[in-house]
Amino acid sequence: MAKRQKGRKEGRKEGERKKERKKERKKERKKERKKERKKERNAGLRVLCLLPGPLPKPSLRAWPSSVVPALSNVSLQCWAPTKDVNFALRKGGDVLGLLQPPDSMEGEGWAEFPLTAVRSRDAGDEALLLLVTGYLPKPSLQAHQAGVATEGEQVTLQCQRPDSGTGIMTFALLKAGTSVPVQLRIPAGRETDFSLQNVKVKDTGNYSCVYYQRRAPFLASQPSNSLEIWVAASSPRTTTPDYTMGNLIRLGLAAIIMVTVGALLLEAWSMTGTPGVHVSFSM
């Protein structure tokens, strides 16, 4: 009987020890996941060329846009003004990809890194601003003046986010067909104005705005409803003819003619010597 009780106690103790070990393993896994998430939040996207010796700085852009909805596909395109280089795409301290560009381009190197089904963890603003939208409520966008703008005028667009208590945000003005934001603003409040100075016909298009966190994980809002802006060409100015120069020329010619005629008459009078001849001129 005593042996059975002792065995049961040892079984219970063993079960408790297993539970403790299980809890410890869970804690360790939780810590590891927390470290990974922190690492991702602090990471940004950067591109490096790998080649010994000094190299010119490469350029990096996102196609079709640097502001994209979640789960969409983006290509990061890197260009360097030199040949025979390898490209490395890095996020934080991790290398996400290595590429050797093809030899088809003379005098320059080019590489493309595809990102599929992007999420907020893929966002960053280190070497390239890449925003993944859809994680915060939609803002509103409106123009201060309605109607069609004329070339040379100023167009002011106001973007306002909902009062969701999310702290200071960065606002970005977007234009359809443009791969990078038109303007960025960091207001103290919930709204900001984007001023388009000296607008041209090429500024005609559909505009929208987003706002996003200034630090990792760079959560971005849904884009606002698009706002169409029209810019009309300015009409040519009608100039009034300037008659000043023509009038001066005419007066000068008249004076020359009068002086010439007077000289001829004076010469004729002196030759005849006829008294009582008077010459007068009238204008």
C-alpha positions in Angstrom: 0.0 0.0 0.0 2.8 2.4 1.0 4.6 1.5 -2.2 1.6 2.4 -4.3 1.2 5.8 -2.5 4.9 6.5 -3.0 4.6 5.7 -6.7 1.7 7.9 -7.1 3.5 10.8 -5.4 6.5 10.3 -7.6 4.2 10.2 -10.6 2.6 13.5 -9.6 6.0 15.0 -9.1 7.2 13.8 -12.4 4.1 15.3 -14.0 4.7 18.6 -12.3 8.3 18.6 -13.5 7.1 18.0 -17.0 4.7 20.9 -16.8 7.5 23.1 -15.5 9.8 22.1 -18.3 6.9 22.7 -20.8 6.3 26.2 -19.3 10.1 27.0 -19.6 10.1 25.9 -23.2 7.1 28.1 -23.9 8.8 31.1 -22.2 11.9 30.6 -24.3 10.0 30.4 -27.5 8.1 33.5 -26.6 11.3 35.4 -25.9 12.7 34.3 -29.2 9.6 35.4 -31.1 9.7 38.7 -29.2 13.4 39.2 -30.2 12.5 38.4 -33.9 9.6 40.9 -33.9 11.8 43.6 -32.3 14.5 42.9 -34.9 12.0 43.3 -37.7 10.6 46.5 -36.3 14.0 48.1 -36.1 14.9 47.0 -39.6 14.8 49.1 -42.7 15.5 48.4 -46.3 18.9 49.3 -47.7 20.9 48.3 -50.7 24.7 47.8 -50.8 27.1 47.1 -53.7 29.7 44.5 -52.8 33.0 45.1 -54.4 36.5 46.0 -53.0 37.5 49.6 -53.2 35.5 52.9 -53.4 32.3 52.8 -55.3 29.7 55.4 -56.3 26.5 55.3 -54.4 23.7 53.2 -56.0 20.1 54.4 -56.4 17.1 52.4 -55.3 13.5 52.7 -56.3 10.3 50.7 -55.8 8.1 49.7 -58.8 5.2 50.3 -59.5 5.2 52.5 -56.3 6.8 52.9 -52.9 3.3 53.2 -51.4 1.4 49.9 -51.9 -1.5 48.0 -50.3 -0.9 45.0 -48.1 -0.3 41.6 -49.9 0.7 43.3 -53.2 3.9 42.7 -55.1 6.7 45.2 -55.3 10.0 45.2 -57.2 13.0 47.0 -55.7 15.2 48.2 -58.5 18.8 49.1 -57.9 21.1 50.9 -60.3 24.8 51.7 -60.1 26.8 53.8 -62.6 29.5 51.1 -62.8 29.9 47.6 -64.2 31.0 44.4 -62.6 29.3 44.8 -59.2 27.2 42.5 -57.1 24.1 43.8 -55.4 22.9 42.9 -51.8 19.5 43.8 -50.5 19.7 44.2 -46.7 17.0 44.7 -44.0 18.7 45.7 -40.8 21.6 43.4 -40.4 20.2 40.6 -42.5 21.0 40.1 -46.2 17.7 39.3 -48.0 19.2 38.6 -51.4 22.3 38.7 -53.5 22.3 39.4 -57.2 24.8 39.7 -60.0 23.4 41.9 -62.8 23.4 40.7 -66.4 26.1 41.9 -68.8 23.6 43.4 -71.2 24.0 47.0 -69.9 27.2 48.8 -70.9 28.9 50.9 -68.3 26.4 50.4 -65.6 24.9 47.7 -63.3 21.3 47.0 -62.5 19.4 44.5 -60.3 15.8 43.8 -59.4 14.7 42.3 -56.1 11.0 41.1 -56.1 9.0 41.3 -52.8 5.8 39.3 -52.9 2.7 39.7 -50.7 4.2 42.6 -48.7 3.1 43.3 -45.1 3.8 46.0 -42.5 7.0 44.2 -41.5 8.4 44.9 -45.0 8.0 48.7 -44.6 10.9 51.0 -43.9 12.4 54.4 -44.6 16.2 53.9 -44.3 17.5 53.9 -47.9 14.1 53.8 -49.5 10.7 54.8 -48.2 8.4 51.8 -48.6 4.9 52.0 -47.1 2.4 49.2 -46.9 -1.0 50.7 -46.5 -4.3 49.5 -44.9 -3.3 49.3 -41.2 -4.8 52.6 -40.0 -8.2 54.4 -40.7 -8.6 56.3 -44.0 -7.9 60.1 -44.1 -9.8 62.7 -46.1 -8.4 65.0 -48.8 -10.0 68.2 -50.1 -8.9 71.2 -52.1 -9.1 74.7 -50.6 -10.4 76.1 -53.9 -12.8 74.4 -56.2 -12.8 74.4 -60.0 -10.0 74.3 -62.6 -6.7 75.9 -61.7 -4.7 77.9 -64.2 -1.0 77.5 -64.9 1.1 79.5 -62.5 -1.4 79.5 -59.7 -1.1 77.8 -56.3 -3.2 74.8 -55.4 -3.6 73.8 -51.7 -4.8 70.4 -50.7 -5.7 69.5 -47.1 -5.3 66.0 -45.7 -7.0 65.2 -42.4 -6.8 62.0 -40.4 -9.5 60.7 -38.0 -9.2 61.6 -34.4 -7.9 58.2 -33.3 -5.3 59.3 -30.8 -2.3 57.7 -32.7 0.2 60.5 -31.9 2.3 62.5 -34.4 2.2 61.1 -37.9 3.9 61.7 -41.2 1.5 62.7 -44.0 2.3 61.8 -47.7 0.6 63.3 -50.8 0.4 60.8 -53.6 -0.3 61.2 -57.3 -1.6 58.4 -59.5 1.1 57.2 -61.9 4.0 58.6 -59.7 6.1 56.0 -57.9 7.1 58.2 -55.0 5.2 60.6 -52.8 4.8 64.2 -54.2 5.3 65.8 -50.7 5.8 64.8 -47.1 4.6 66.7 -44.0 4.9 66.2 -40.3 2.2 68.3 -38.6 1.6 68.6 -34.9 -2.1 68.0 -35.3 -4.5 65.8 -37.3 -4.3 67.8 -40.5 -1.8 69.4 -42.9 -1.8 71.4 -46.1 0.1 70.4 -49.2 0.8 73.4 -51.4 1.5 72.9 -55.1 3.3 76.1 -56.2 3.3 77.5 -59.8 1.3 74.5 -61.1 1.7 73.3 -64.7 -0.7 71.4 -67.0 1.4 68.2 -66.2 0.2 68.5 -62.6 -3.3 67.5 -63.7 -4.2 64.2 -62.2 -5.7 62.2 -59.4 -4.3 62.9 -55.9 -4.7 61.0 -52.6 -3.0 61.1 -49.2 -1.9 58.7 -46.5 -0.4 59.0 -43.0 2.0 56.6 -41.3 4.0 56.1 -38.2 7.3 57.9 -38.1 9.1 54.9 -36.6 9.0 51.1 -37.0 6.8 49.2 -37.8 5.8 52.2 -40.0 2.1 51.3 -40.0 0.3 53.3 -42.8 -3.3 54.2 -43.3 -5.6 53.3 -46.1 -5.3 55.9 -48.9 -7.9 58.7 -49.0 -10.5 58.9 -51.7 -8.8 60.3 -54.8 -9.3 64.0 -55.7 -9.0 65.1 -59.3 -7.1 68.3 -60.0 -7.3 70.0 -63.4 -4.8 72.6 -64.5 -5.6 74.6 -67.6 -3.1 76.3 -69.9 -2.9 80.1 -69.4 -4.3 82.1 -72.3 -1.7 84.2 -74.3 -1.6 87.8 -73.3 -3.0 90.4 -75.8 -0.4 93.1 -76.3 -1.3 96.7 -77.2 0.7 98.0 -80.1 3.3 100.5 -79.1 3.1 103.5 -81.4 5.8 105.6 -79.6 8.7 104.7 -81.8 6.7 105.2 -85.0 5.5 108.6 -83.9 9.0 109.7 -83.1 10.2 108.6 -86.6 7.4 110.6 -88.3 8.2 113.7 -86.3 11.9 113.5 -87.1 11.2 113.1 -90.8 8.8 116.1 -90.8 11.4 118.2 -89.0 14.1 117.3 -91.6 11.7 118.1 -94.5 10.8 121.5 -93.0 14.5 122.4 -92.4 15.3 121.4 -96.0 12.5 123.4 -97.5 13.4 126.4 -95.4 17.0 126.3 -96.5 16.0 126.2 -100.1 13.6 129.1 -99.8 16.2 131.1 -97.9 18.8 130.4 -100.6 16.3 131.5 -103.4 15.5 134.7 -101.6 19.2 135.6 -101.1 19.9 135.0 -104.8 17.0 137.2 -106.1 17.5 139.8 -103.4 13.9 140.8 -103.7 12.7 142.8 -100.7 9.4 142.3 -99.1 9.4 138.6 -99.5 8.5 136.9 -96.3 8.6 133.2 -95.7 6.5 131.6 -92.9 5.9 128.1 -91.8 2.9 126.7 -90.1 2.5 123.3 -88.4 
